[in-house]
């Protein structure tokens, strides 16, 4: 009989797989690292509150617009419309397509660059730090722009900080302008954000006015060019039927010019004009603080589990070595 006999296993002993989660052990690990979790949560919460308080208030002004009817005059059908197409003359456009074009032009680089330069918005866009509510004036970063002299600063390489059209349009698109079209009813909402509530309303009004004027001038220019072309063709023909067609085409283009000059709101009709916002739209300070606090707590829990995993990996070889010594 062997001196060492295997000890029979108790039927009551249970085997726990390695991948089974022990809630009591998890709670023990979390409790052991409670100060790490508390410290991480506190630091992130304090940082979130500081960041939220540091961010300046941003105001948003909105204007609700509807497509103006008859903005491009009437359409001719049948033989007259076909002849106009062959002659390269546009006899009015569908108001819906004209609205789509106007919406895209409103967000185009050429239009926005001209808009910013015309209204002298370079400094408020690129160098403004805040808005003085009491004195109603911009507060500029003087390292970037000097409002007294109107001069732009220079960077470390000696290059001027004066923005290019690319910089201005990019900043305006990303941080200030938002155009939304309601596909159900065709309504268009133009939203402009700014550090100044007065500027937010003013820029919105300027955008609506300028896009209407831009589209009006473009249609008038095209119609007048068509009239000039038709008159030259009219003088070249002696056929009475063709002269009648040219007269009708000239009449249609003249009507387009008259309607364009008579309408104050050519493409977009203002349904709800922009007003000075009384409440800020950004930042959501409470939400920032809550998210920062939750993030700090999660990072703290993750750090505690990583620490427990590392310690467990170090303790395992020692335990194995002790077991082997005992068995010998």
C-alpha positions as CSV (number, residue, x, y, z in Angstrom):
1,X,0.0,0.0,0.0
2,X,1.4,3.4,-1.0
3,X,2.3,5.7,1.7
4,X,0.6,8.6,0.0
5,X,-3.0,8.0,-0.9
6,X,-5.0,10.5,-2.9
7,X,-7.5,12.3,-0.8
8,X,-11.0,11.8,-2.1
9,X,-12.8,14.9,-3.2
10,X,-15.8,15.9,-1.2
11,X,-19.0,15.6,-3.2
12,X,-20.0,19.0,-1.9
13,X,-17.0,20.7,-3.4
14,X,-17.9,22.9,-6.4
15,X,-15.7,23.8,-9.4
16,X,-15.8,27.4,-10.6
17,X,-14.7,28.0,-14.2
18,X,-12.1,30.7,-14.7
19,X,-14.4,32.8,-16.8
20,X,-17.2,32.9,-14.2
21,X,-17.8,36.4,-12.7
22,X,-17.7,36.6,-8.9
23,X,-19.7,39.6,-7.9
24,X,-18.4,39.6,-4.4
25,X,-14.8,39.6,-5.7
26,X,-15.7,42.5,-8.0
27,X,-17.2,44.5,-5.1
28,X,-14.1,43.8,-3.0
29,X,-11.9,45.1,-5.8
30,X,-13.9,48.2,-6.2
31,X,-14.1,48.8,-2.5
32,X,-10.3,48.4,-2.2
33,X,-9.8,51.1,-4.9
34,X,-12.6,53.4,-3.8
35,X,-10.2,56.3,-3.2
36,X,-8.9,56.0,-6.7
37,X,-12.4,56.2,-8.1
38,X,-13.4,59.1,-5.8
39,X,-10.3,61.0,-6.7
40,X,-10.7,60.4,-10.5
41,X,-14.4,61.4,-10.3
42,X,-13.6,64.6,-8.4
43,X,-10.8,65.7,-10.7
44,X,-12.8,65.2,-13.8
45,X,-15.9,66.9,-12.3
46,X,-13.8,69.9,-11.3
47,X,-12.2,70.0,-14.7
48,X,-15.6,69.7,-16.4
49,X,-17.1,72.6,-14.3
50,X,-14.0,74.7,-15.0
51,X,-14.2,74.1,-18.7
52,X,-18.0,74.8,-18.8
53,X,-17.5,78.1,-16.9
54,X,-14.6,79.0,-19.2
55,X,-16.6,78.6,-22.4
56,X,-18.3,81.9,-23.5
57,X,-22.0,82.1,-24.1
58,X,-23.1,81.6,-27.7
59,X,-26.4,82.9,-29.0
60,X,-28.3,81.7,-32.0
61,X,-30.8,83.7,-34.2
62,X,-33.2,81.9,-36.6
63,X,-35.1,83.1,-39.6
64,X,-37.9,80.9,-41.1
65,X,-38.2,81.4,-44.9
66,X,-40.7,80.3,-47.5
67,X,-40.0,80.1,-51.3
68,X,-41.4,83.2,-52.9
69,X,-43.9,82.4,-55.7
70,X,-43.4,83.7,-59.2
71,X,-39.8,84.7,-58.5
72,X,-38.7,84.0,-62.0
73,X,-41.8,85.1,-64.0
74,X,-44.1,82.8,-65.9
75,X,-43.3,79.8,-68.1
76,X,-44.2,79.4,-71.7
77,X,-45.3,76.1,-73.0
78,X,-45.6,74.4,-76.3
79,X,-43.9,75.8,-79.4
80,X,-42.8,79.0,-77.7
81,X,-41.0,77.2,-74.9
82,X,-39.2,75.0,-77.4
83,X,-38.1,77.9,-79.5
84,X,-36.9,79.7,-76.5
85,X,-34.8,76.6,-75.5
86,X,-33.3,76.4,-79.0
87,X,-32.4,80.0,-78.9
88,X,-30.7,79.6,-75.6
89,X,-33.1,81.8,-73.7
90,X,-34.5,81.0,-70.3
91,X,-38.2,81.7,-70.0
92,X,-38.6,81.6,-66.3
93,X,-37.8,78.8,-63.9
94,X,-39.7,76.7,-61.5
95,X,-39.8,78.5,-58.1
96,X,-38.9,75.3,-56.3
97,X,-35.7,74.8,-58.4
98,X,-34.9,78.4,-58.0
99,X,-35.1,78.0,-54.2
100,X,-32.8,74.9,-54.3
101,X,-30.3,76.9,-56.3
102,X,-30.6,79.9,-53.9
103,X,-30.0,77.5,-50.9
104,X,-26.9,76.1,-52.4
105,X,-25.6,79.6,-53.4
106,X,-26.2,80.7,-49.8
107,X,-23.7,78.1,-48.6
108,X,-21.2,78.5,-51.5
109,X,-17.7,79.7,-51.0
110,X,-17.9,82.6,-53.4
111,X,-21.1,84.0,-51.9
112,X,-20.0,83.7,-48.3
113,X,-16.5,85.2,-49.0
114,X,-18.2,88.2,-50.6
115,X,-20.7,88.4,-47.8
116,X,-18.0,88.5,-45.1
117,X,-15.9,91.0,-46.9
118,X,-18.8,93.3,-47.8
119,X,-20.0,93.5,-44.2
120,X,-16.5,93.6,-42.7
121,X,-16.9,90.5,-40.5
122,X,-13.2,89.4,-40.7
123,X,-12.2,90.6,-37.3
124,X,-15.4,89.4,-35.4
125,X,-15.0,86.0,-37.0
126,X,-11.3,85.4,-36.5
127,X,-10.2,87.5,-33.6
128,X,-13.1,88.1,-31.3
129,X,-12.8,86.6,-27.8
130,X,-16.1,87.8,-26.2
131,X,-18.8,90.4,-26.5
132,X,-19.2,93.2,-24.0
133,X,-22.9,93.3,-23.2
134,X,-22.7,96.6,-21.4
135,X,-20.8,98.6,-24.0
136,X,-22.1,96.5,-26.9
137,X,-18.8,96.0,-28.6
138,X,-16.4,93.2,-29.4
139,X,-13.5,92.2,-27.2
140,X,-10.6,91.1,-29.5
141,X,-7.5,89.1,-28.9
142,X,-4.9,91.8,-29.5
143,X,-2.2,89.3,-30.4
144,X,-4.3,88.5,-33.5
145,X,-6.0,91.8,-34.3
146,X,-5.6,95.4,-33.1
147,X,-9.0,97.2,-33.4
148,X,-7.4,100.7,-33.0
149,X,-5.0,100.4,-35.9
150,X,-7.0,97.7,-37.9
151,X,-3.8,95.7,-38.3
152,X,-3.4,92.0,-38.0
153,X,-0.7,90.4,-35.9
154,X,2.1,88.0,-37.0
155,X,2.9,84.5,-36.0
156,X,6.2,83.0,-34.8
157,X,7.4,82.8,-38.4
158,X,6.7,86.4,-39.1
159,X,3.7,85.7,-41.3
160,X,0.6,87.8,-41.1
161,X,-2.4,86.4,-39.3
162,X,-4.8,88.1,-41.6
163,X,-7.2,85.4,-42.7
164,X,-7.8,84.4,-46.3
165,X,-11.2,83.8,-47.9
166,X,-10.7,80.1,-47.3
167,X,-10.2,80.6,-43.6
168,X,-13.1,83.0,-43.3
169,X,-15.6,80.7,-45.1
170,X,-14.4,77.6,-43.3
171,X,-14.9,79.4,-39.9
172,X,-18.3,80.8,-40.8
173,X,-19.6,77.4,-42.1
174,X,-18.3,75.3,-39.2
175,X,-19.1,77.6,-36.3
176,X,-21.8,80.1,-37.3
177,X,-24.0,79.1,-40.2
178,X,-26.6,76.4,-40.4
179,X,-29.2,76.0,-43.2
180,X,-32.0,73.4,-42.8
181,X,-34.7,72.7,-45.4
182,X,-38.0,71.0,-44.4
183,X,-38.6,68.5,-47.1
184,X,-42.3,68.2,-46.3
185,X,-43.3,71.9,-46.8
186,X,-40.2,73.4,-48.5
187,X,-39.6,75.9,-45.6
188,X,-35.9,76.9,-45.1
189,X,-34.5,77.8,-41.7
190,X,-31.3,79.9,-41.6
191,X,-29.5,79.9,-38.2
192,X,-26.5,82.0,-37.2
193,X,-24.5,81.6,-34.0
194,X,-22.4,84.3,-32.5
195,X,-20.9,85.5,-29.2
196,X,-23.1,88.6,-29.6
197,X,-26.9,88.3,-29.7
198,X,-27.1,91.5,-31.7
199,X,-24.6,90.1,-34.3
200,X,-26.5,86.8,-34.5
201,X,-29.7,88.6,-35.5
202,X,-27.9,91.2,-37.8
203,X,-25.9,88.5,-39.7
204,X,-29.1,86.5,-40.2
205,X,-30.9,89.5,-41.6
206,X,-28.0,90.3,-43.9
207,X,-27.9,86.8,-45.2
208,X,-31.6,86.8,-46.1
209,X,-31.3,90.2,-47.8
210,X,-28.1,89.4,-49.7
211,X,-29.2,86.1,-51.1
212,X,-32.4,87.7,-52.4
213,X,-30.5,90.5,-53.9
214,X,-27.9,88.1,-55.4
215,X,-30.5,86.0,-57.1
216,X,-32.4,89.0,-58.3
217,X,-29.4,90.6,-59.9
218,X,-28.4,87.3,-61.5
219,X,-31.9,86.8,-63.0
220,X,-32.1,90.4,-64.2
221,X,-28.6,90.2,-65.8
222,X,-29.6,86.9,-67.6
223,X,-32.9,88.4,-68.8
224,X,-31.3,91.6,-70.1
225,X,-28.7,89.6,-71.9
226,X,-31.5,87.5,-73.5
227,X,-33.4,90.6,-74.5
228,X,-30.3,92.0,-76.2
229,X,-29.8,88.7,-78.0
230,X,-33.4,88.4,-79.1
231,X,-33.4,92.0,-80.4
232,X,-30.3,91.3,-82.5
233,X,-32.0,88.2,-84.0
234,X,-35.2,90.2,-84.6
235,X,-33.4,92.6,-86.7
236,X,-31.8,89.9,-88.8
237,X,-35.1,88.2,-89.9
238,X,-37.9,89.4,-92.2
239,X,-40.2,86.4,-91.6
240,X,-43.4,87.7,-89.9
241,X,-43.9,84.4,-88.0
242,X,-40.4,84.4,-86.5
243,X,-40.8,88.1,-85.7
244,X,-43.9,87.3,-83.7
245,X,-42.1,84.6,-81.8
246,X,-39.2,86.9,-81.0
247,X,-41.6,89.6,-79.8
248,X,-43.3,87.2,-77.4
249,X,-39.9,86.0,-76.1
250,X,-38.8,89.6,-75.5
251,X,-42.1,90.3,-73.8
252,X,-41.5,87.4,-71.5
253,X,-38.0,88.4,-70.6
254,X,-39.1,92.0,-70.0
255,X,-41.8,90.7,-67.6
256,X,-39.1,88.8,-65.7
257,X,-37.0,91.9,-65.3
258,X,-40.1,93.9,-64.1
259,X,-41.2,91.2,-61.6
260,X,-37.6,90.9,-60.3
261,X,-37.3,94.6,-59.7
262,X,-40.8,94.9,-58.2
263,X,-40.4,92.1,-55.6
264,X,-38.7,93.1,-52.3
265,X,-38.2,89.4,-51.3
266,X,-37.3,87.8,-54.5
267,X,-36.5,84.1,-53.7
268,X,-37.1,83.8,-50.0
269,X,-40.1,85.3,-48.3
270,X,-39.6,85.8,-44.5
271,X,-42.2,84.0,-42.5
272,X,-40.6,84.4,-39.1
273,X,-37.9,87.1,-39.0
274,X,-34.8,86.8,-36.8
275,X,-34.9,88.4,-33.4
276,X,-32.3,89.2,-30.8
277,X,-32.0,86.0,-28.7
278,X,-32.5,86.5,-25.0
279,X,-31.2,83.1,-24.0
280,X,-27.9,81.4,-24.9
281,X,-27.9,78.3,-27.0
282,X,-24.5,77.1,-26.0
283,X,-22.7,75.8,-24.0
284,X,-24.8,73.3,-22.0
285,X,-22.8,73.7,-18.8
286,X,-24.8,71.3,-16.7
287,X,-24.5,68.6,-19.4
288,X,-20.8,69.2,-19.7
289,X,-20.3,68.8,-15.9
290,X,-22.4,65.6,-15.8
291,X,-20.6,64.0,-18.7
292,X,-17.2,64.9,-17.2
293,X,-18.2,63.4,-13.8
294,X,-19.4,60.2,-15.4
295,X,-16.3,59.9,-17.5
296,X,-14.1,60.4,-14.4
297,X,-16.0,57.7,-12.6
298,X,-15.6,55.2,-15.4
299,X,-11.9,56.0,-15.8
300,X,-11.5,55.5,-12.1
301,X,-13.2,52.1,-12.2
302,X,-11.1,51.1,-15.2
303,X,-7.9,52.0,-13.4
304,X,-8.9,50.0,-10.3
305,X,-9.6,46.9,-12.5
306,X,-6.3,47.3,-14.3
307,X,-4.4,47.6,-11.0
308,X,-6.2,44.4,-9.7
309,X,-5.3,42.6,-12.9
310,X,-1.7,43.5,-12.7
311,X,-1.4,42.5,-9.1
312,X,-3.2,39.3,-9.8
313,X,-0.7,38.5,-12.5
314,X,2.2,39.1,-10.1
315,X,0.7,37.0,-7.3
316,X,-0.1,34.0,-9.5
317,X,3.5,32.8,-10.0
318,X,4.2,33.1,-6.3
319,X,1.1,31.0,-5.4
320,X,2.0,28.3,-7.9
321,X,5.6,28.1,-6.6
322,X,4.3,27.7,-3.0
323,X,1.9,25.0,-4.0
324,X,4.6,23.0,-5.7
325,X,6.9,23.3,-2.6
326,X,4.1,22.0,-0.4
327,X,3.4,19.0,-2.6
328,X,7.0,18.0,-2.5
